[in-house]
Amino acid sequence: MFRKGFLFFVPVLLAVFLACPAGASAVEDDLFARYFSERIRAESVLPVVTATEEELRRGSVPTLTVCLERADIGGVVYDRLLLVLSDVLFTRSGDGIRVHSYSESRLSGNILKKDFLARLQQKMPHYAISELELKDGKVMVFGAYRRKGTFTMNALIRLTGQYVIDGDGKALVRFDDSTNDNPFISAIDVGRAVAKAAPVISFSDFFASPKVTEVRVGHDMVWFSAK
């Protein structure tokens, strides 16, 4: 079951993107936009600098929020990401800036159903998916699997599972239930392959390397938080 906060995630996330206040300095906003654009592959990078003019002169930003749209991280496309850094220390370097430290980082975002499906179709060409559900905390995939060998065999396989977080702060799908109309094809093996092909939520190579702390599935998307 979802807590009430999940139901408000989408409107709150959209509100942040549509109503991000102007930063303390347009110059710093542009500099931080360039800094993060060089490090994160995304269609849109919008930093919001919350600091006074005096703090900016000292190279200090109490709160830096970076709003990202359509970010590709490790081959997984995230529709929206919010990166929040606290107590950021930076210096100017030529016509750019350099971030030296921050006291805390938080990351949240979501994966849309269409992007989830696109990754499965790319990674599992032998599994023709006809149905994908992301709801009630579960991931359900149904389709026709074809295996070629001496004889070509087909099976209609339905997989149902959920996201789990491992000890490294990475979230991945684990299928624990299946149906299969062909006993000569292992639904367990197919489930393992599909789980490996599904979006793995990991930020080990991302800015600040946050670890996933929560994953929720519903309303045709996957939402997560990390720190």
VENCORZI-V816757 format. One record per helix or strand. SS is the DSSP state (alpha for helix, beta for strand). FROM is the first residue (numbers start at 1). TO is the last residue. If there is no record, write none. Layout:
# VENCORZI-V816757
ss: {SS SS}
from: {FROM FROM}
to: {TO TO}
This chain:
# VENCORZI-V816757
ss: {alpha alpha alpha beta alpha beta beta beta beta alpha beta beta beta beta alpha beta alpha beta beta}
from: {4 9 26 42 53 60 76 96 104 113 127 138 153 171 187 201 207 212 221}
to: {7 18 37 50 57 73 93 101 112 123 135 147 165 180 197 201 209 218 226}
